[in-house]
Amino acid sequence: MVEREQIRGVHIDLVQAADDKLGVSVVFRSYPWKRAMIMLQRGEADANTYMGKTPEREQYGVFV
């Protein structure tokens, strides 16, 4: 969700916690769902904070 122009939520908190432990820098940006999926397919985005696993998405996403 967006609150006071900042993206917030459980997924954001989890990614930030991992960011702190791994020492990497994460930038959050909000896009419409369909555009975000296309960006992942094209390599224009590195990750999505939540994406359900489907055979189609397994072609461009990594699920752990």
mmCIF file as Biopython writes it, N, C-alpha, C and O atoms, coordinates in Angstrom:
data_model
#
loop_
_atom_site.group_PDB
_atom_site.id
_atom_site.type_symbol
_atom_site.label_atom_id
_atom_site.label_alt_id
_atom_site.label_comp_id
_atom_site.label_asym_id
_atom_site.label_entity_id
_atom_site.label_seq_id
_atom_site.pdbx_PDB_ins_code
_atom_site.Cartn_x
_atom_site.Cartn_y
_atom_site.Cartn_z
_atom_site.occupancy
_atom_site.B_iso_or_equiv
_atom_site.auth_seq_id
_atom_site.auth_asym_id
_atom_site.pdbx_PDB_model_num
ATOM 1   N N  . MET A ? 1  ? 0.834  -1.172  0.000   1.0 0.0 1  A 1 
ATOM 2   C CA . MET A ? 1  ? 0.000  0.000   0.000   1.0 0.0 1  A 1 
ATOM 3   C C  . MET A ? 1  ? 0.883  1.240   0.000   1.0 0.0 1  A 1 
ATOM 4   O O  . MET A ? 1  ? 2.055  1.183   0.372   1.0 0.0 1  A 1 
ATOM 5   N N  . VAL A ? 2  ? 0.321  2.330   -0.411  1.0 0.0 2  A 1 
ATOM 6   C CA . VAL A ? 2  ? 1.053  3.595   -0.414  1.0 0.0 2  A 1 
ATOM 7   C C  . VAL A ? 2  ? 0.474  4.464   0.699   1.0 0.0 2  A 1 
ATOM 8   O O  . VAL A ? 2  ? -0.731 4.707   0.759   1.0 0.0 2  A 1 
ATOM 9   N N  . GLU A ? 3  ? 1.348  4.919   1.564   1.0 0.0 3  A 1 
ATOM 10  C CA . GLU A ? 3  ? 0.952  5.748   2.695   1.0 0.0 3  A 1 
ATOM 11  C C  . GLU A ? 3  ? 1.882  6.946   2.760   1.0 0.0 3  A 1 
ATOM 12  O O  . GLU A ? 3  ? 3.096  6.786   2.895   1.0 0.0 3  A 1 
ATOM 13  N N  . ARG A ? 4  ? 1.331  8.126   2.667   1.0 0.0 4  A 1 
ATOM 14  C CA . ARG A ? 4  ? 2.133  9.363   2.665   1.0 0.0 4  A 1 
ATOM 15  C C  . ARG A ? 4  ? 3.243  9.293   1.623   1.0 0.0 4  A 1 
ATOM 16  O O  . ARG A ? 4  ? 4.393  9.643   1.885   1.0 0.0 4  A 1 
ATOM 17  N N  . GLU A ? 5  ? 2.867  8.836   0.446   1.0 0.0 5  A 1 
ATOM 18  C CA . GLU A ? 5  ? 3.768  8.735   -0.709  1.0 0.0 5  A 1 
ATOM 19  C C  . GLU A ? 5  ? 4.904  7.748   -0.517  1.0 0.0 5  A 1 
ATOM 20  O O  . GLU A ? 5  ? 5.889  7.802   -1.253  1.0 0.0 5  A 1 
ATOM 21  N N  . GLN A ? 6  ? 4.796  6.839   0.459   1.0 0.0 6  A 1 
ATOM 22  C CA . GLN A ? 6  ? 5.789  5.793   0.666   1.0 0.0 6  A 1 
ATOM 23  C C  . GLN A ? 6  ? 5.110  4.438   0.565   1.0 0.0 6  A 1 
ATOM 24  O O  . GLN A ? 6  ? 3.996  4.252   1.056   1.0 0.0 6  A 1 
ATOM 25  N N  . ILE A ? 7  ? 5.792  3.489   -0.077  1.0 0.0 7  A 1 
ATOM 26  C CA . ILE A ? 7  ? 5.272  2.145   -0.204  1.0 0.0 7  A 1 
ATOM 27  C C  . ILE A ? 7  ? 5.511  1.429   1.120   1.0 0.0 7  A 1 
ATOM 28  O O  . ILE A ? 7  ? 6.627  1.429   1.639   1.0 0.0 7  A 1 
ATOM 29  N N  . ARG A ? 8  ? 4.461  0.821   1.664   1.0 0.0 8  A 1 
ATOM 30  C CA . ARG A ? 8  ? 4.542  0.150   2.964   1.0 0.0 8  A 1 
ATOM 31  C C  . ARG A ? 8  ? 3.823  -1.191  2.904   1.0 0.0 8  A 1 
ATOM 32  O O  . ARG A ? 8  ? 2.989  -1.424  2.029   1.0 0.0 8  A 1 
ATOM 33  N N  . GLY A ? 9  ? 4.153  -2.058  3.837   1.0 0.0 9  A 1 
ATOM 34  C CA . GLY A ? 9  ? 3.451  -3.320  3.943   1.0 0.0 9  A 1 
ATOM 35  C C  . GLY A ? 9  ? 4.379  -4.443  4.377   1.0 0.0 9  A 1 
ATOM 36  O O  . GLY A ? 9  ? 5.589  -4.259  4.509   1.0 0.0 9  A 1 
ATOM 37  N N  . VAL A ? 10 ? 3.784  -5.607  4.594   1.0 0.0 10 A 1 
ATOM 38  C CA . VAL A ? 10 ? 4.531  -6.758  5.085   1.0 0.0 10 A 1 
ATOM 39  C C  . VAL A ? 10 ? 5.641  -7.156  4.119   1.0 0.0 10 A 1 
ATOM 40  O O  . VAL A ? 10 ? 6.765  -7.415  4.547   1.0 0.0 10 A 1 
ATOM 41  N N  . HIS A ? 11 ? 5.343  -7.209  2.827   1.0 0.0 11 A 1 
ATOM 42  C CA . HIS A ? 11 ? 6.366  -7.607  1.855   1.0 0.0 11 A 1 
ATOM 43  C C  . HIS A ? 11 ? 7.526  -6.614  1.838   1.0 0.0 11 A 1 
ATOM 44  O O  . HIS A ? 11 ? 8.688  -7.003  1.718   1.0 0.0 11 A 1 
ATOM 45  N N  . ILE A ? 12 ? 7.203  -5.349  1.958   1.0 0.0 12 A 1 
ATOM 46  C CA . ILE A ? 12 ? 8.247  -4.318  1.983   1.0 0.0 12 A 1 
ATOM 47  C C  . ILE A ? 12 ? 9.120  -4.508  3.223   1.0 0.0 12 A 1 
ATOM 48  O O  . ILE A ? 12 ? 10.346 -4.431  3.138   1.0 0.0 12 A 1 
ATOM 49  N N  . ASP A ? 13 ? 8.494  -4.756  4.368   1.0 0.0 13 A 1 
ATOM 50  C CA . ASP A ? 13 ? 9.249  -4.968  5.611   1.0 0.0 13 A 1 
ATOM 51  C C  . ASP A ? 13 ? 10.180 -6.180  5.489   1.0 0.0 13 A 1 
ATOM 52  O O  . ASP A ? 13 ? 11.329 -6.131  5.929   1.0 0.0 13 A 1 
ATOM 53  N N  . LEU A ? 14 ? 9.682  -7.262  4.892   1.0 0.0 14 A 1 
ATOM 54  C CA . LEU A ? 14 ? 10.503 -8.466  4.725   1.0 0.0 14 A 1 
ATOM 55  C C  . LEU A ? 14 ? 11.697 -8.213  3.809   1.0 0.0 14 A 1 
ATOM 56  O O  . LEU A ? 14 ? 12.812 -8.649  4.095   1.0 0.0 14 A 1 
ATOM 57  N N  . VAL A ? 15 ? 11.457 -7.515  2.721   1.0 0.0 15 A 1 
ATOM 58  C CA . VAL A ? 15 ? 12.552 -7.226  1.787   1.0 0.0 15 A 1 
ATOM 59  C C  . VAL A ? 15 ? 13.572 -6.305  2.445   1.0 0.0 15 A 1 
ATOM 60  O O  . VAL A ? 15 ? 14.777 -6.485  2.268   1.0 0.0 15 A 1 
ATOM 61  N N  . GLN A ? 16 ? 13.102 -5.329  3.195   1.0 0.0 16 A 1 
ATOM 62  C CA . GLN A ? 16 ? 14.035 -4.425  3.880   1.0 0.0 16 A 1 
ATOM 63  C C  . GLN A ? 16 ? 14.865 -5.175  4.926   1.0 0.0 16 A 1 
ATOM 64  O O  . GLN A ? 16 ? 16.045 -4.874  5.106   1.0 0.0 16 A 1 
ATOM 65  N N  . ALA A ? 17 ? 14.267 -6.137  5.609   1.0 0.0 17 A 1 
ATOM 66  C CA . ALA A ? 17 ? 15.020 -6.930  6.582   1.0 0.0 17 A 1 
ATOM 67  C C  . ALA A ? 17 ? 16.104 -7.746  5.880   1.0 0.0 17 A 1 
ATOM 68  O O  . ALA A ? 17 ? 17.231 -7.835  6.367   1.0 0.0 17 A 1 
ATOM 69  N N  . ALA A ? 18 ? 15.763 -8.335  4.744   1.0 0.0 18 A 1 
ATOM 70  C CA . ALA A ? 18 ? 16.759 -9.088  3.969   1.0 0.0 18 A 1 
ATOM 71  C C  . ALA A ? 18 ? 17.836 -8.148  3.451   1.0 0.0 18 A 1 
ATOM 72  O O  . ALA A ? 18 ? 19.019 -8.488  3.460   1.0 0.0 18 A 1 
ATOM 73  N N  . ASP A ? 19 ? 17.432 -6.979  3.004   1.0 0.0 19 A 1 
ATOM 74  C CA . ASP A ? 19 ? 18.361 -5.956  2.521   1.0 0.0 19 A 1 
ATOM 75  C C  . ASP A ? 19 ? 19.391 -5.637  3.600   1.0 0.0 19 A 1 
ATOM 76  O O  . ASP A ? 19 ? 20.587 -5.563  3.320   1.0 0.0 19 A 1 
ATOM 77  N N  . ASP A ? 20 ? 18.931 -5.451  4.814   1.0 0.0 20 A 1 
ATOM 78  C CA . ASP A ? 20 ? 19.835 -5.131  5.925   1.0 0.0 20 A 1 
ATOM 79  C C  . ASP A ? 20 ? 20.832 -6.265  6.185   1.0 0.0 20 A 1 
ATOM 80  O O  . ASP A ? 20 ? 22.018 -6.018  6.401   1.0 0.0 20 A 1 
ATOM 81  N N  . LYS A ? 21 ? 20.346 -7.497  6.162   1.0 0.0 21 A 1 
ATOM 82  C CA . LYS A ? 21 ? 21.230 -8.646  6.434   1.0 0.0 21 A 1 
ATOM 83  C C  . LYS A ? 21 ? 22.226 -8.888  5.312   1.0 0.0 21 A 1 
ATOM 84  O O  . LYS A ? 21 ? 23.369 -9.267  5.564   1.0 0.0 21 A 1 
ATOM 85  N N  . LEU A ? 22 ? 21.794 -8.669  4.065   1.0 0.0 22 A 1 
ATOM 86  C CA . LEU A ? 22 ? 22.658 -8.947  2.913   1.0 0.0 22 A 1 
ATOM 87  C C  . LEU A ? 22 ? 23.551 -7.773  2.543   1.0 0.0 22 A 1 
ATOM 88  O O  . LEU A ? 22 ? 24.532 -7.935  1.816   1.0 0.0 22 A 1 
ATOM 89  N N  . GLY A ? 23 ? 23.212 -6.598  3.041   1.0 0.0 23 A 1 
ATOM 90  C CA . GLY A ? 23 ? 24.012 -5.422  2.723   1.0 0.0 23 A 1 
ATOM 91  C C  . GLY A ? 23 ? 23.838 -4.944  1.299   1.0 0.0 23 A 1 
ATOM 92  O O  . GLY A ? 23 ? 24.768 -4.394  0.709   1.0 0.0 23 A 1 
ATOM 93  N N  . VAL A ? 24 ? 22.656 -5.146  0.739   1.0 0.0 24 A 1 
ATOM 94  C CA . VAL A ? 24 ? 22.374 -4.659  -0.610  1.0 0.0 24 A 1 
ATOM 95  C C  . VAL A ? 24 ? 21.453 -3.451  -0.527  1.0 0.0 24 A 1 
ATOM 96  O O  . VAL A ? 24 ? 20.850 -3.179  0.511   1.0 0.0 24 A 1 
ATOM 97  N N  . SER A ? 25 ? 21.356 -2.743  -1.623  1.0 0.0 25 A 1 
ATOM 98  C CA . SER A ? 25 ? 20.501 -1.563  -1.676  1.0 0.0 25 A 1 
ATOM 99  C C  . SER A ? 25 ? 19.268 -1.880  -2.518  1.0 0.0 25 A 1 
ATOM 100 O O  . SER A ? 25 ? 19.381 -2.357  -3.647  1.0 0.0 25 A 1 
ATOM 101 N N  . VAL A ? 26 ? 18.107 -1.613  -1.962  1.0 0.0 26 A 1 
ATOM 102 C CA . VAL A ? 26 ? 16.851 -1.896  -2.649  1.0 0.0 26 A 1 
ATOM 103 C C  . VAL A ? 26 ? 16.091 -0.594  -2.843  1.0 0.0 26 A 1 
ATOM 104 O O  . VAL A ? 26 ? 15.988 0.222   -1.927  1.0 0.0 26 A 1 
ATOM 105 N N  . VAL A ? 27 ? 15.560 -0.409  -4.045  1.0 0.0 27 A 1 
ATOM 106 C CA . VAL A ? 27 ? 14.720 0.738   -4.353  1.0 0.0 27 A 1 
ATOM 107 C C  . VAL A ? 27 ? 13.339 0.195   -4.701  1.0 0.0 27 A 1 
ATOM 108 O O  . VAL A ? 27 ? 13.208 -0.656  -5.581  1.0 0.0 27 A 1 
ATOM 109 N N  . PHE A ? 28 ? 12.314 0.681   -4.018  1.0 0.0 28 A 1 
ATOM 110 C CA . PHE A ? 28 ? 10.950 0.234   -4.268  1.0 0.0 28 A 1 
ATOM 111 C C  . PHE A ? 28 ? 10.249 1.212   -5.189  1.0 0.0 28 A 1 
ATOM 112 O O  . PHE A ? 28 ? 10.310 2.427   -5.001  1.0 0.0 28 A 1 
ATOM 113 N N  . ARG A ? 29 ? 9.586  0.660   -6.182  1.0 0.0 29 A 1 
ATOM 114 C CA . ARG A ? 29 ? 8.774  1.457   -7.098  1.0 0.0 29 A 1 
ATOM 115 C C  . ARG A ? 29 ? 7.457  0.736   -7.314  1.0 0.0 29 A 1 
ATOM 116 O O  . ARG A ? 29 ? 7.418  -0.492  -7.378  1.0 0.0 29 A 1 
ATOM 117 N N  . SER A ? 30 ? 6.402  1.480   -7.422  1.0 0.0 30 A 1 
ATOM 118 C CA . SER A ? 30 ? 5.080  0.896   -7.596  1.0 0.0 30 A 1 
ATOM 119 C C  . SER A ? 30 ? 4.623  1.061   -9.046  1.0 0.0 30 A 1 
ATOM 120 O O  . SER A ? 30 ? 4.655  2.160   -9.600  1.0 0.0 30 A 1 
ATOM 121 N N  . TYR A ? 31 ? 4.197  -0.055  -9.650  1.0 0.0 31 A 1 
ATOM 122 C CA . TYR A ? 31 ? 3.700  -0.045  -11.021 1.0 0.0 31 A 1 
ATOM 123 C C  . TYR A ? 31 ? 2.408  -0.838  -11.083 1.0 0.0 31 A 1 
ATOM 124 O O  . TYR A ? 31 ? 2.168  -1.687  -10.225 1.0 0.0 31 A 1 
ATOM 125 N N  . PRO A ? 32 ? 1.577  -0.581  -12.074 1.0 0.0 32 A 1 
ATOM 126 C CA . PRO A ? 32 ? 0.417  -1.447  -12.286 1.0 0.0 32 A 1 
ATOM 127 C C  . PRO A ? 32 ? 0.899  -2.882  -12.509 1.0 0.0 32 A 1 
ATOM 128 O O  . PRO A ? 32 ? 1.948  -3.098  -13.116 1.0 0.0 32 A 1 
ATOM 129 N N  . TRP A ? 33 ? 0.133  -3.862  -12.018 1.0 0.0 33 A 1 
ATOM 130 C CA . TRP A ? 33 ? 0.543  -5.262  -12.031 1.0 0.0 33 A 1 
ATOM 131 C C  . TRP A ? 33 ? 0.997  -5.747  -13.406 1.0 0.0 33 A 1 
ATOM 132 O O  . TRP A ? 33 ? 2.075  -6.328  -13.533 1.0 0.0 33 A 1 
ATOM 133 N N  . LYS A ? 34 ? 0.198  -5.517  -14.417 1.0 0.0 34 A 1 
ATOM 134 C CA . LYS A ? 34 ? 0.533  -6.019  -15.759 1.0 0.0 34 A 1 
ATOM 135 C C  . LYS A ? 34 ? 1.858  -5.426  -16.249 1.0 0.0 34 A 1 
ATOM 136 O O  . LYS A ? 34 ? 2.677  -6.142  -16.824 1.0 0.0 34 A 1 
ATOM 137 N N  . ARG A ? 35 ? 2.072  -4.151  -16.031 1.0 0.0 35 A 1 
ATOM 138 C CA . ARG A ? 35 ? 3.324  -3.510  -16.431 1.0 0.0 35 A 1 
ATOM 139 C C  . ARG A ? 35 ? 4.507  -4.097  -15.668 1.0 0.0 35 A 1 
ATOM 140 O O  . ARG A ? 35 ? 5.574  -4.311  -16.244 1.0 0.0 35 A 1 
ATOM 141 N N  . ALA A ? 36 ? 4.324  -4.358  -14.375 1.0 0.0 36 A 1 
ATOM 142 C CA . ALA A ? 36 ? 5.398  -4.941  -13.561 1.0 0.0 36 A 1 
ATOM 143 C C  . ALA A ? 36 ? 5.794  -6.316  -14.097 1.0 0.0 36 A 1 
ATOM 144 O O  . ALA A ? 36 ? 6.980  -6.643  -14.142 1.0 0.0 36 A 1 
ATOM 145 N N  . MET A ? 37 ? 4.815  -7.120  -14.502 1.0 0.0 37 A 1 
ATOM 146 C CA . MET A ? 37 ? 5.108  -8.448  -15.051 1.0 0.0 37 A 1 
ATOM 147 C C  . MET A ? 37 ? 5.879  -8.340  -16.373 1.0 0.0 37 A 1 
ATOM 148 O O  . MET A ? 37 ? 6.812  -9.106  -16.615 1.0 0.0 37 A 1 
ATOM 149 N N  . ILE A ? 38 ? 5.494  -7.407  -17.206 1.0 0.0 38 A 1 
ATOM 150 C CA . ILE A ? 38 ? 6.190  -7.195  -18.481 1.0 0.0 38 A 1 
ATOM 151 C C  . ILE A ? 38 ? 7.618  -6.719  -18.222 1.0 0.0 38 A 1 
ATOM 152 O O  . ILE A ? 38 ? 8.547  -7.150  -18.905 1.0 0.0 38 A 1 
ATOM 153 N N  . MET A ? 39 ? 7.800  -5.834  -17.242 1.0 0.0 39 A 1 
ATOM 154 C CA . MET A ? 39 ? 9.138  -5.344  -16.902 1.0 0.0 39 A 1 
ATOM 155 C C  . MET A ? 39 ? 10.025 -6.490  -16.444 1.0 0.0 39 A 1 
ATOM 156 O O  . MET A ? 39 ? 11.199 -6.540  -16.811 1.0 0.0 39 A 1 
ATOM 157 N N  . LEU A ? 40 ? 9.491  -7.412  -15.649 1.0 0.0 40 A 1 
ATOM 158 C CA . LEU A ? 40 ? 10.272 -8.572  -15.221 1.0 0.0 40 A 1 
ATOM 159 C C  . LEU A ? 40 ? 10.655 -9.442  -16.413 1.0 0.0 40 A 1 
ATOM 160 O O  . LEU A ? 40 ? 11.798 -9.884  -16.523 1.0 0.0 40 A 1 
ATOM 161 N N  . GLN A ? 41 ? 9.707  -9.682  -17.295 1.0 0.0 41 A 1 
ATOM 162 C CA . GLN A ? 41 ? 9.970  -10.498 -18.485 1.0 0.0 41 A 1 
ATOM 163 C C  . GLN A ? 41 ? 11.078 -9.898  -19.340 1.0 0.0 41 A 1 
ATOM 164 O O  . GLN A ? 41 ? 11.914 -10.626 -19.876 1.0 0.0 41 A 1 
ATOM 165 N N  . ARG A ? 42 ? 11.086 -8.597  -19.468 1.0 0.0 42 A 1 
ATOM 166 C CA . ARG A ? 42 ? 12.064 -7.910  -20.325 1.0 0.0 42 A 1 
ATOM 167 C C  . ARG A ? 42 ? 13.390 -7.652  -19.619 1.0 0.0 42 A 1 
ATOM 168 O O  . ARG A ? 42 ? 14.336 -7.174  -20.244 1.0 0.0 42 A 1 
ATOM 169 N N  . GLY A ? 43 ? 13.473 -7.959  -18.338 1.0 0.0 43 A 1 
ATOM 170 C CA . GLY A ? 43 ? 14.692 -7.675  -17.585 1.0 0.0 43 A 1 
ATOM 171 C C  . GLY A ? 43 ? 14.816 -6.225  -17.168 1.0 0.0 43 A 1 
ATOM 172 O O  . GLY A ? 43 ? 15.908 -5.770  -16.830 1.0 0.0 43 A 1 
ATOM 173 N N  . GLU A ? 44 ? 13.705 -5.487  -17.186 1.0 0.0 44 A 1 
ATOM 174 C CA . GLU A ? 44 ? 13.704 -4.075  -16.804 1.0 0.0 44 A 1 
ATOM 175 C C  . GLU A ? 44 ? 13.480 -3.885  -15.304 1.0 0.0 44 A 1 
ATOM 176 O O  . GLU A ? 44 ? 13.573 -2.768  -14.794 1.0 0.0 44 A 1 
ATOM 177 N N  . ALA A ? 45 ? 13.187 -4.975  -14.604 1.0 0.0 45 A 1 
ATOM 178 C CA . ALA A ? 45 ? 13.013 -4.966  -13.151 1.0 0.0 45 A 1 
ATOM 179 C C  . ALA A ? 45 ? 13.719 -6.200  -12.609 1.0 0.0 45 A 1 
ATOM 180 O O  . ALA A ? 45 ? 13.789 -7.228  -13.282 1.0 0.0 45 A 1 
ATOM 181 N N  . ASP A ? 46 ? 14.232 -6.098  -11.414 1.0 0.0 46 A 1 
ATOM 182 C CA . ASP A ? 46 ? 14.959 -7.210  -10.805 1.0 0.0 46 A 1 
ATOM 183 C C  . ASP A ? 46 ? 14.067 -8.123  -9.984  1.0 0.0 46 A 1 
ATOM 184 O O  . ASP A ? 46 ? 14.363 -9.309  -9.839  1.0 0.0 46 A 1 
ATOM 185 N N  . ALA A ? 47 ? 12.978 -7.589  -9.443  1.0 0.0 47 A 1 
ATOM 186 C CA . ALA A ? 47 ? 12.159 -8.396  -8.551  1.0 0.0 47 A 1 
ATOM 187 C C  . ALA A ? 47 ? 10.765 -7.811  -8.407  1.0 0.0 47 A 1 
ATOM 188 O O  . ALA A ? 47 ? 10.498 -6.666  -8.770  1.0 0.0 47 A 1 
ATOM 189 N N  . ASN A ? 48 ? 9.895  -8.640  -7.865  1.0 0.0 48 A 1 
ATOM 190 C CA . ASN A ? 48 ? 8.558  -8.239  -7.486  1.0 0.0 48 A 1 
ATOM 191 C C  . ASN A ? 48 ? 8.379  -8.728  -6.059  1.0 0.0 48 A 1 
ATOM 192 O O  . ASN A ? 48 ? 8.760  -9.859  -5.753  1.0 0.0 48 A 1 
ATOM 193 N N  . THR A ? 49 ? 7.812  -7.913  -5.175  1.0 0.0 49 A 1 
ATOM 194 C CA . THR A ? 49 ? 7.721  -8.324  -3.775  1.0 0.0 49 A 1 
ATOM 195 C C  . THR A ? 49 ? 6.755  -9.472  -3.557  1.0 0.0 49 A 1 
ATOM 196 O O  . THR A ? 49 ? 6.853  -10.163 -2.544  1.0 0.0 49 A 1 
ATOM 197 N N  . TYR A ? 50 ? 5.840  -9.695  -4.460  1.0 0.0 50 A 1 
ATOM 198 C CA . TYR A ? 50 ? 4.967  -10.859 -4.350  1.0 0.0 50 A 1 
ATOM 199 C C  . TYR A ? 50 ? 4.472  -11.247 -5.734  1.0 0.0 50 A 1 
ATOM 200 O O  . TYR A ? 50 ? 3.944  -10.422 -6.480  1.0 0.0 50 A 1 
ATOM 201 N N  . MET A ? 51 ? 4.652  -12.518 -6.060  1.0 0.0 51 A 1 
ATOM 202 C CA . MET A ? 51 ? 4.203  -13.004 -7.357  1.0 0.0 51 A 1 
ATOM 203 C C  . MET A ? 51 ? 3.879  -14.487 -7.200  1.0 0.0 51 A 1 
ATOM 204 O O  . MET A ? 51 ? 4.743  -15.282 -6.832  1.0 0.0 51 A 1 
ATOM 205 N N  . GLY A ? 52 ? 2.651  -14.849 -7.477  1.0 0.0 52 A 1 
ATOM 206 C CA . GLY A ? 52 ? 2.264  -16.249 -7.400  1.0 0.0 52 A 1 
ATOM 207 C C  . GLY A ? 52 ? 2.963  -17.074 -8.470  1.0 0.0 52 A 1 
ATOM 208 O O  . GLY A ? 52 ? 3.218  -16.592 -9.574  1.0 0.0 52 A 1 
ATOM 209 N N  . LYS A ? 53 ? 3.268  -18.314 -8.132  1.0 0.0 53 A 1 
ATOM 210 C CA . LYS A ? 53 ? 4.006  -19.206 -9.040  1.0 0.0 53 A 1 
ATOM 211 C C  . LYS A ? 53 ? 3.058  -19.849 -10.045 1.0 0.0 53 A 1 
ATOM 212 O O  . LYS A ? 53 ? 2.080  -20.497 -9.673  1.0 0.0 53 A 1 
ATOM 213 N N  . THR A ? 54 ? 3.366  -19.658 -11.325 1.0 0.0 54 A 1 
ATOM 214 C CA . THR A ? 54 ? 2.641  -20.319 -12.402 1.0 0.0 54 A 1 
ATOM 215 C C  . THR A ? 54 ? 3.679  -20.824 -13.402 1.0 0.0 54 A 1 
ATOM 216 O O  . THR A ? 54 ? 4.799  -20.313 -13.430 1.0 0.0 54 A 1 
ATOM 217 N N  . PRO A ? 55 ? 3.331  -21.816 -14.221 1.0 0.0 55 A 1 
ATOM 218 C CA . PRO A ? 55 ? 4.283  -22.298 -15.225 1.0 0.0 55 A 1 
ATOM 219 C C  . PRO A ? 55 ? 4.788  -21.165 -16.141 1.0 0.0 55 A 1 
ATOM 220 O O  . PRO A ? 55 ? 5.967  -21.135 -16.495 1.0 0.0 55 A 1 
ATOM 221 N N  . GLU A ? 56 ? 3.906  -20.249 -16.517 1.0 0.0 56 A 1 
ATOM 222 C CA . GLU A ? 56 ? 4.321  -19.133 -17.384 1.0 0.0 56 A 1 
ATOM 223 C C  . GLU A ? 56 ? 5.341  -18.234 -16.681 1.0 0.0 56 A 1 
ATOM 224 O O  . GLU A ? 56 ? 6.345  -17.843 -17.276 1.0 0.0 56 A 1 
ATOM 225 N N  . ARG A ? 57 ? 5.080  -17.914 -15.426 1.0 0.0 57 A 1 
ATOM 226 C CA . ARG A ? 57 ? 5.973  -17.031 -14.678 1.0 0.0 57 A 1 
ATOM 227 C C  . ARG A ? 57 ? 7.304  -17.690 -14.334 1.0 0.0 57 A 1 
ATOM 228 O O  . ARG A ? 57 ? 8.304  -16.999 -14.141 1.0 0.0 57 A 1 
ATOM 229 N N  . GLU A ? 58 ? 7.328  -18.999 -14.257 1.0 0.0 58 A 1 
ATOM 230 C CA . GLU A ? 58 ? 8.576  -19.712 -13.981 1.0 0.0 58 A 1 
ATOM 231 C C  . GLU A ? 58 ? 9.595  -19.510 -15.119 1.0 0.0 58 A 1 
ATOM 232 O O  . GLU A ? 58 ? 10.788 -19.743 -14.925 1.0 0.0 58 A 1 
ATOM 233 N N  . GLN A ? 59 ? 9.133  -19.083 -16.287 1.0 0.0 59 A 1 
ATOM 234 C CA . GLN A ? 59 ? 10.030 -18.843 -17.408 1.0 0.0 59 A 1 
ATOM 235 C C  . GLN A ? 59 ? 10.903 -17.612 -17.187 1.0 0.0 59 A 1 
ATOM 236 O O  . GLN A ? 59 ? 11.990 -17.517 -17.755 1.0 0.0 59 A 1 
ATOM 237 N N  . TYR A ? 60 ? 10.439 -16.667 -16.366 1.0 0.0 60 A 1 
ATOM 238 C CA . TYR A ? 60 ? 11.220 -15.457 -16.134 1.0 0.0 60 A 1 
ATOM 239 C C  . TYR A ? 60 ? 11.392 -15.117 -14.650 1.0 0.0 60 A 1 
ATOM 240 O O  . TYR A ? 60 ? 12.100 -14.167 -14.313 1.0 0.0 60 A 1 
ATOM 241 N N  . GLY A ? 61 ? 10.762 -15.872 -13.775 1.0 0.0 61 A 1 
ATOM 242 C CA . GLY A ? 61 ? 10.863 -15.608 -12.347 1.0 0.0 61 A 1 
ATOM 243 C C  . GLY A ? 61 ? 11.558 -16.730 -11.611 1.0 0.0 61 A 1 
ATOM 244 O O  . GLY A ? 61 ? 11.575 -17.873 -12.069 1.0 0.0 61 A 1 
ATOM 245 N N  . VAL A ? 62 ? 12.126 -16.401 -10.477 1.0 0.0 62 A 1 
ATOM 246 C CA . VAL A ? 62 ? 12.772 -17.389 -9.615  1.0 0.0 62 A 1 
ATOM 247 C C  . VAL A ? 62 ? 11.938 -17.476 -8.347  1.0 0.0 62 A 1 
ATOM 248 O O  . VAL A ? 62 ? 11.692 -16.469 -7.683  1.0 0.0 62 A 1 
ATOM 249 N N  . PHE A ? 63 ? 11.513 -18.672 -8.021  1.0 0.0 63 A 1 
ATOM 250 C CA . PHE A ? 63 ? 10.670 -18.880 -6.851  1.0 0.0 63 A 1 
ATOM 251 C C  . PHE A ? 63 ? 11.430 -19.746 -5.855  1.0 0.0 63 A 1 
ATOM 252 O O  . PHE A ? 63 ? 11.901 -20.826 -6.210  1.0 0.0 63 A 1 
ATOM 253 N N  . VAL A ? 64 ? 11.557 -19.283 -4.610  1.0 0.0 64 A 1 
ATOM 254 C CA . VAL A ? 64 ? 12.251 -20.055 -3.581  1.0 0.0 64 A 1 
ATOM 255 C C  . VAL A ? 64 ? 11.334 -20.321 -2.404  1.0 0.0 64 A 1 
ATOM 256 O O  . VAL A ? 64 ? 11.743 -20.960 -1.434  1.0 0.0 64 A 1 
#
